Amino acid sequence: MATIRSKQKAVIQKGTGYTYIADSFAKDHKVANFHEVDDPQEILQRIKPFELYNRKFITFDTETHAHFKSSSEVPKSVVRRWVGTGKSAHPQDYPFCMSICDGKNAYSIYDTVDNGFAKFKQLAPLFEDPSVEKIAHNTGRVNLVL
């Protein structure tokens, strides 16, 4: 039986997980064609969904964090999700970053529950556009209604 092996070393090595440090996140994880944006309107103007077989697509991902210090503080309207198992599990309550890619460029925008996710909500026209199909990652752990 043949074994398929990678010709190159894996990009992400075991034990080199990324951590979120707000002050240096953008610099630490800079990638070509990856733009950090503060104004949601800029994303709406610049994003150009890629086309395949006469269908339009965007991809997006969210990054989440534990907002509440204790599970007893979590409101009944919020579902506290846990990532990992056993003692290594950690809670993920709300998104703090959303990254959207159109096949050529990716845009990241940051927001908080403290302002009611005002920036994320401005992206609703893109996410509600039925002519653009969405491919998502990490949306099952997101407590957010646009």
C-alpha positions in Angstrom: 0.0 0.0 0.0 1.3 3.4 -1.0 1.7 6.2 1.6 1.2 9.8 0.4 3.7 12.1 2.1 4.1 15.8 1.8 7.2 17.0 -0.2 7.6 20.0 2.1 7.5 20.6 5.8 4.1 21.6 7.2 3.4 25.3 7.4 2.1 25.1 10.9 4.2 23.0 13.2 3.0 21.2 16.4 3.3 23.4 19.4 3.6 26.7 17.5 0.0 27.8 18.1 -0.9 31.5 17.5 -1.9 33.7 20.3 -3.9 37.0 20.1 -1.9 40.0 21.4 -3.9 43.0 20.4 -1.0 45.4 20.1 1.1 43.3 17.8 -1.4 40.9 16.1 -1.4 42.7 12.7 2.4 43.0 12.6 3.0 39.4 13.8 0.7 37.9 11.2 1.2 40.2 8.2 0.4 38.4 4.9 0.5 39.9 1.3 -2.9 40.9 0.1 -4.3 40.8 3.6 -5.6 44.1 4.7 -6.5 45.3 8.2 -9.5 47.6 7.8 -11.2 49.9 10.4 -14.1 51.1 8.3 -16.7 48.4 7.2 -17.7 50.6 4.2 -14.2 50.1 2.8 -14.7 46.3 2.8 -18.1 46.7 1.1 -16.5 49.0 -1.6 -13.3 46.8 -2.2 -14.6 43.2 -2.0 -15.1 41.6 -5.4 -16.5 38.1 -5.0 -14.7 35.5 -7.1 -16.6 33.7 -9.8 -16.6 30.0 -10.5 -19.1 28.3 -12.9 -21.2 31.5 -13.0 -21.5 31.5 -9.2 -20.1 34.2 -7.0 -18.3 33.4 -3.7 -16.6 35.0 -0.7 -15.0 33.2 2.2 -14.9 34.4 5.8 -13.7 33.4 9.2 -14.2 34.7 12.7 -11.9 34.7 15.7 -13.5 34.5 19.1 -12.5 35.1 22.7 -13.8 34.5 26.2 -15.7 37.7 27.1 -16.9 36.6 30.6 -14.5 35.7 33.4 -16.9 33.0 34.8 -19.6 30.8 33.3 -21.9 32.1 36.0 -21.7 35.6 34.4 -22.9 34.5 31.0 -26.4 35.8 30.2 -29.1 33.2 29.3 -29.2 34.6 25.8 -25.6 33.7 25.1 -24.4 30.2 24.5 -20.9 29.6 26.0 -19.0 27.4 23.6 -15.9 25.5 24.6 -12.9 24.7 22.4 -10.8 21.7 23.2 -11.4 18.9 25.7 -10.9 18.2 29.3 -8.6 20.6 31.2 -7.3 22.2 28.0 -10.8 23.4 27.0 -11.3 27.1 26.9 -14.4 29.2 26.4 -15.2 31.3 23.4 -18.0 33.8 23.8 -17.9 36.5 21.2 -16.1 37.3 17.9 -13.5 40.0 18.0 -12.3 39.7 14.4 -13.9 38.9 11.1 -11.8 38.2 8.0 -13.4 38.2 4.5 -11.6 37.0 1.3 -12.7 37.5 -2.3 -10.1 35.1 -3.8 -7.5 37.9 -4.3 -7.6 40.0 -1.2 -8.5 39.4 2.4 -9.8 42.0 4.8 -9.9 41.8 8.6 -12.0 44.1 10.8 -12.2 44.1 14.6 -15.3 44.8 16.7 -16.6 44.3 20.2 -19.7 43.4 22.1 -19.3 46.7 24.0 -20.5 48.7 21.0 -23.1 46.2 19.9 -20.9 44.9 17.0 -21.7 48.2 15.1 -18.9 47.5 12.6 -19.9 43.9 11.9 -23.5 44.9 11.5 -22.6 47.3 8.7 -21.4 44.3 6.7 -24.9 42.9 6.6 -25.5 44.0 2.9 -22.7 41.7 1.9 -23.8 38.8 4.0 -27.5 39.2 3.1 -26.8 39.4 -0.7 -28.4 36.2 -2.1 -26.3 36.4 -5.3 -23.1 35.8 -3.3 -22.5 32.4 -1.8 -20.6 32.3 1.5 -18.0 29.8 2.6 -17.5 30.1 6.3 -15.2 28.8 9.0 -15.7 29.0 12.8 -19.3 30.3 12.5 -20.7 27.6 14.8 -19.1 29.2 17.8 -20.3 32.8 17.1 -22.9 34.6 19.2 -23.8 37.4 16.8 -26.9 38.4 15.0 -26.5 40.9 12.1 
